[in-house]
Amino acid sequence: MELTQPAPALESQPEPKCPVKATIRISISGKKRKEAVIILRDLVEETKLKEGCVSCRIYQDVQEDRWLMLEEIWSSHKPLERHLRSDKFLSVLLVMEMATEGPEVRIEVISHCSGIEAIEKVRVNPERSGEAFAPSLMS
């Protein structure tokens, strides 16, 4: 009996799972903004429970209060795609139609993240500050 199996063919290996950040920034004024916040708040609470959702938040710009931002972070592109096709996501499209300007939509694949250590590197050792944002080879 063979205890090991041959390595799967390259084509059948799963894609690397990089987190994906989806951001939608929407300009909505007046009474419609209150309605939009209610709709998005409901969406956020449900989205947080979905498989693959890392975080989901809604923000309001403190300098220009007509701007709302929906930020979602997903474990990979597959759960984000399921979310975008869901009936619940139709509520986001409804809010986008309420906008006074065209919405700003960004979907970014996150291949590397830095934290406070990047700030420390830049402040303590300015001549090596470019290394603060480079992926570590030791990871």
Backbone bond lengths (Angstrom), bond angles and torsions (degrees), N, CA, C in turn:
res aa  C-N    CA-C-N  psi(-1)  N-CA   C-N-CA  omega(-1)  CA-C   N-CA-C  phi
1 M - - - 1.450 - - 1.524 109.17 -
2 E 1.318 116.28 132.36 1.463 121.66 -178.16 1.528 109.42 -87.64
3 L 1.330 117.00 129.47 1.462 121.36 -177.30 1.519 112.99 -91.57
4 T 1.300 117.74 -16.80 1.464 120.13 179.38 1.511 108.90 -117.51
5 Q 1.296 114.54 150.88 1.453 121.02 177.30 1.512 108.29 -109.58
6 P 1.328 117.49 150.93 1.465 118.81 177.27 1.530 110.09 -63.99
7 A 1.326 115.26 151.54 1.468 120.01 178.04 1.522 109.19 -62.71
8 P 1.329 117.34 140.76 1.465 119.51 179.20 1.524 110.63 -65.40
9 A 1.311 115.08 153.91 1.467 120.32 176.99 1.515 109.25 -60.11
10 L 1.327 117.27 150.98 1.453 122.17 -177.27 1.525 111.99 -56.27
11 E 1.315 117.82 -38.45 1.456 121.63 -177.94 1.525 112.24 -63.78
12 S 1.343 117.49 -30.06 1.452 119.66 -175.47 1.527 113.15 -90.01
13 Q 1.332 118.03 -3.66 1.461 120.06 178.60 1.518 109.21 -73.86
14 P 1.336 116.33 142.94 1.468 118.87 -179.15 1.525 111.16 -67.53
15 E 1.328 115.03 151.85 1.456 120.45 176.81 1.522 109.11 -66.88
16 P 1.335 117.94 149.50 1.463 118.89 176.42 1.528 109.49 -61.61
17 K 1.310 116.11 143.67 1.462 120.16 -178.21 1.515 109.67 -97.21
18 C 1.317 116.54 95.17 1.454 121.88 174.69 1.520 107.82 -97.43
19 P 1.330 117.30 137.33 1.464 118.58 176.20 1.530 110.48 -60.74
20 V 1.330 115.02 152.92 1.456 121.57 -179.72 1.526 107.66 -127.13
21 K 1.327 115.90 132.83 1.463 121.99 178.56 1.514 108.58 -110.79
22 A 1.327 116.52 124.72 1.462 122.37 176.72 1.524 107.89 -113.41
23 T 1.327 116.23 126.35 1.456 121.86 -179.22 1.523 108.63 -127.07
24 I 1.329 114.75 129.89 1.466 120.09 175.90 1.525 106.94 -125.74
25 R 1.309 115.89 119.83 1.474 122.18 -179.90 1.524 107.24 -109.52
26 I 1.341 115.66 125.85 1.462 121.21 -170.93 1.530 109.76 -130.07
27 S 1.328 116.86 133.73 1.463 122.41 176.34 1.527 108.80 -96.93
28 I 1.331 115.51 116.02 1.466 120.64 -179.87 1.525 107.52 -137.95
29 S 1.317 116.22 131.26 1.464 118.28 -177.44 1.530 111.67 -114.75
30 G 1.327 114.46 161.93 1.455 123.14 172.52 1.512 116.12 61.37
31 K 1.329 114.86 -141.43 1.462 121.84 -175.93 1.523 112.29 -62.83
32 K 1.298 117.01 -30.87 1.464 120.39 179.64 1.528 111.58 -64.24
33 R 1.338 116.65 -29.43 1.464 119.93 -179.68 1.524 110.56 -64.15
34 K 1.333 117.20 -42.86 1.466 120.31 178.81 1.523 110.66 -61.16
35 E 1.318 116.43 -43.14 1.469 121.12 177.92 1.529 110.82 -63.49
36 A 1.327 116.16 -42.02 1.464 120.76 -179.95 1.529 110.49 -63.52
37 V 1.321 117.86 -41.59 1.463 121.27 179.68 1.532 110.24 -62.84
38 I 1.302 117.52 -41.57 1.473 121.13 178.36 1.525 110.02 -61.77
39 I 1.330 116.81 -45.68 1.469 121.22 -179.65 1.526 110.34 -63.24
40 L 1.325 116.85 -47.12 1.466 120.80 -177.30 1.528 111.71 -69.31
41 R 1.331 117.44 -35.97 1.469 120.44 178.70 1.531 109.77 -61.32
42 D 1.324 116.90 -41.81 1.467 121.60 177.64 1.531 110.35 -63.21
43 L 1.320 116.26 -43.86 1.461 121.14 178.46 1.522 110.86 -60.94
44 V 1.322 117.11 -44.64 1.465 121.91 -178.01 1.526 110.28 -59.15
45 E 1.314 117.43 -46.37 1.468 120.84 -178.05 1.530 111.23 -61.96
46 E 1.318 117.09 -41.04 1.470 120.16 178.67 1.527 112.18 -72.32
47 T 1.309 116.26 -38.62 1.464 120.99 -177.87 1.519 111.04 -64.38
48 K 1.318 117.54 -38.69 1.468 121.58 179.89 1.523 112.13 -56.78
49 L 1.323 117.47 -25.83 1.457 121.99 -178.05 1.524 113.20 -87.67
50 K 1.327 117.81 -9.28 1.458 121.19 -176.98 1.525 111.44 -74.53
51 E 1.329 114.55 144.61 1.458 120.37 176.57 1.521 109.69 -60.67
52 G 1.318 116.70 130.83 1.453 121.68 178.44 1.515 114.36 93.69
53 C 1.339 117.70 -9.89 1.465 119.64 178.25 1.524 108.83 -80.05
54 V 1.318 115.87 121.67 1.465 121.75 177.12 1.527 109.19 -87.41
55 S 1.332 116.22 -44.22 1.465 120.73 175.72 1.525 109.22 -159.52
56 C 1.322 114.24 156.31 1.462 120.90 177.80 1.529 106.64 -150.16
57 R 1.328 116.05 124.95 1.461 120.71 -176.25 1.519 110.65 -143.17
58 I 1.322 114.78 155.63 1.458 121.09 171.70 1.524 107.42 -120.93
59 Y 1.327 115.77 138.43 1.458 122.11 -178.96 1.522 109.22 -127.46
60 Q 1.341 115.46 154.07 1.459 121.16 171.58 1.521 107.28 -121.82
61 D 1.318 116.71 133.26 1.460 122.31 179.62 1.533 109.30 -66.22
62 V 1.327 117.38 125.92 1.463 120.74 -178.09 1.524 112.38 -77.77
63 Q 1.328 117.65 -17.60 1.464 120.40 178.85 1.522 112.13 -92.51
64 E 1.311 116.08 -33.64 1.470 121.26 178.38 1.523 106.79 -132.17
65 D 1.335 116.48 91.33 1.462 120.37 -169.83 1.530 115.12 -66.59
66 R 1.306 118.18 -7.35 1.470 118.70 177.07 1.535 111.77 -74.97
67 W 1.346 117.17 -14.64 1.460 121.50 -177.25 1.522 111.61 -91.34
68 L 1.321 116.01 125.95 1.461 123.82 172.56 1.513 107.56 -113.70
69 M 1.325 115.88 149.21 1.454 119.41 176.71 1.521 109.52 -134.16
70 L 1.316 115.18 127.52 1.456 122.67 173.80 1.524 106.30 -101.33
71 E 1.340 116.48 123.87 1.454 121.50 179.75 1.530 108.73 -122.31
72 E 1.320 115.82 125.06 1.464 121.70 177.98 1.519 108.78 -126.28
73 I 1.323 116.35 136.72 1.455 120.99 173.96 1.520 107.07 -121.22
74 W 1.327 115.19 128.29 1.459 122.14 -176.08 1.525 109.69 -118.74
75 S 1.307 116.41 151.48 1.468 121.47 -177.61 1.524 112.36 -63.87
76 S 1.331 117.77 -28.75 1.469 123.16 176.97 1.529 108.36 -163.72
77 H 1.318 116.19 179.34 1.471 119.06 -176.87 1.526 113.15 -71.34
78 K 1.329 119.10 -27.88 1.472 120.88 -176.53 1.533 112.63 -61.58
79 P 1.357 119.88 -50.61 1.462 118.12 178.48 1.527 112.69 -65.51
80 L 1.332 117.14 -32.11 1.469 119.18 175.95 1.527 109.90 -63.44
81 E 1.325 117.18 -43.58 1.465 120.65 179.21 1.529 110.77 -60.52
82 R 1.337 117.43 -43.02 1.479 120.48 177.22 1.524 110.26 -59.49
83 H 1.318 115.59 -42.85 1.470 121.15 179.91 1.532 110.78 -62.80
84 L 1.329 117.31 -45.12 1.465 120.95 -178.95 1.522 112.21 -63.09
85 R 1.351 116.98 -29.21 1.472 121.32 178.91 1.528 112.80 -86.45
86 S 1.328 117.31 -9.34 1.466 120.75 -173.99 1.530 112.30 -71.52
87 D 1.325 114.83 155.79 1.466 120.30 175.81 1.527 110.85 -62.89
88 K 1.316 117.22 -34.40 1.471 120.77 -178.74 1.528 111.18 -63.64
89 F 1.332 117.40 -32.37 1.462 119.53 -179.69 1.530 111.50 -67.50
90 L 1.318 117.78 -17.12 1.466 120.44 176.23 1.532 110.93 -58.35
91 S 1.336 116.78 -28.65 1.465 119.68 178.47 1.524 111.10 -65.87
92 V 1.337 117.56 -33.46 1.466 120.77 176.01 1.527 109.47 -66.66
93 L 1.314 116.39 -41.91 1.465 119.77 178.22 1.527 110.80 -63.00
94 L 1.332 116.93 -36.97 1.464 120.96 176.52 1.527 109.95 -61.69
95 V 1.331 117.32 -46.75 1.462 121.26 179.02 1.528 110.15 -62.36
96 M 1.318 117.44 -38.78 1.467 120.54 178.52 1.528 110.92 -62.74
97 E 1.327 116.64 -33.56 1.463 120.10 177.87 1.528 111.94 -72.07
98 M 1.330 117.33 -21.70 1.463 122.20 177.89 1.528 111.77 -78.17
99 A 1.319 117.08 -10.43 1.466 122.19 -173.37 1.524 112.34 -64.20
100 T 1.329 114.90 147.44 1.462 121.12 176.51 1.528 111.36 -85.49
101 E 1.325 116.34 -15.72 1.468 123.29 176.37 1.521 107.41 -136.28
102 G 1.324 115.61 165.44 1.459 119.48 175.79 1.522 110.51 -61.58
103 P 1.312 118.39 135.20 1.466 120.66 -179.22 1.532 111.55 -71.03
104 E 1.320 115.46 155.25 1.460 121.98 174.22 1.527 106.91 -100.86
105 V 1.322 116.93 121.64 1.460 121.71 -178.85 1.519 108.75 -120.85
106 R 1.336 116.07 129.28 1.477 121.88 177.61 1.514 108.69 -133.82
107 I 1.318 115.93 133.27 1.463 121.59 172.59 1.519 106.18 -125.54
108 E 1.335 115.24 120.23 1.462 121.06 -173.82 1.523 110.54 -124.69
109 V 1.314 116.30 133.40 1.459 121.84 173.52 1.523 106.54 -87.86
110 I 1.323 116.45 126.99 1.461 121.45 -176.56 1.527 108.71 -96.27
111 S 1.317 116.09 110.25 1.464 119.52 179.76 1.529 112.03 -99.27
112 H 1.330 116.62 -17.02 1.466 120.61 179.99 1.520 108.75 -157.29
113 C 1.313 116.24 142.09 1.464 122.07 175.73 1.521 108.92 -130.99
114 S 1.307 116.40 147.78 1.457 122.59 173.94 1.514 107.98 -122.09
115 G 1.298 116.04 159.48 1.456 121.71 177.71 1.509 110.46 -123.97
116 I 1.301 114.76 -146.74 1.453 120.57 -177.61 1.521 112.41 -60.73
117 E 1.336 116.95 -25.62 1.466 119.71 178.81 1.523 111.63 -60.49
118 A 1.341 118.00 -29.53 1.468 121.02 177.62 1.529 110.18 -67.17
119 I 1.318 117.45 -40.72 1.470 120.86 177.84 1.525 109.58 -64.12
120 E 1.323 116.12 -44.01 1.464 120.40 179.36 1.529 111.33 -60.67
121 K 1.333 117.94 -44.23 1.464 120.85 179.77 1.520 111.45 -61.71
122 V 1.323 116.97 -43.34 1.461 121.05 -178.10 1.523 110.73 -66.99
123 R 1.325 116.81 -41.74 1.469 120.13 -176.64 1.528 112.59 -76.90
124 V 1.305 118.26 -36.27 1.457 121.68 -175.99 1.520 111.90 -83.52
125 N 1.326 116.63 -36.17 1.455 120.65 -172.74 1.537 109.60 -134.19
126 P 1.346 118.69 71.14 1.466 121.50 -173.76 1.524 114.94 -55.71
127 E 1.343 118.15 -32.62 1.466 120.08 -178.54 1.521 111.85 -69.05
128 R 1.339 118.38 -16.19 1.466 121.97 178.57 1.527 110.70 -113.58
129 S 1.330 116.95 19.58 1.467 120.12 -174.28 1.518 113.54 -62.64
130 G 1.316 119.45 -27.78 1.465 121.52 177.94 1.514 112.77 -61.40
131 E 1.319 116.25 -27.08 1.475 120.96 178.70 1.524 111.91 -72.94
132 A 1.326 117.51 -17.63 1.470 121.32 -176.41 1.522 112.19 -63.19
133 F 1.313 116.90 -27.12 1.459 120.13 -175.24 1.521 113.07 -108.99
134 A 1.322 116.76 0.71 1.461 120.79 -179.69 1.523 109.50 -84.41
135 P 1.335 117.44 143.70 1.451 119.34 176.79 1.528 110.78 -62.29
136 S 1.292 115.55 140.32 1.466 120.42 -179.59 1.512 109.80 -75.17
137 L 1.306 116.42 135.92 1.457 121.39 176.99 1.523 110.95 -78.73
138 M 1.315 117.30 -12.27 1.451 122.10 -177.51 1.525 111.75 -88.33
139 S 1.309 119.66 -8.79 1.472 121.97 -176.13 1.494 112.01 -66.12
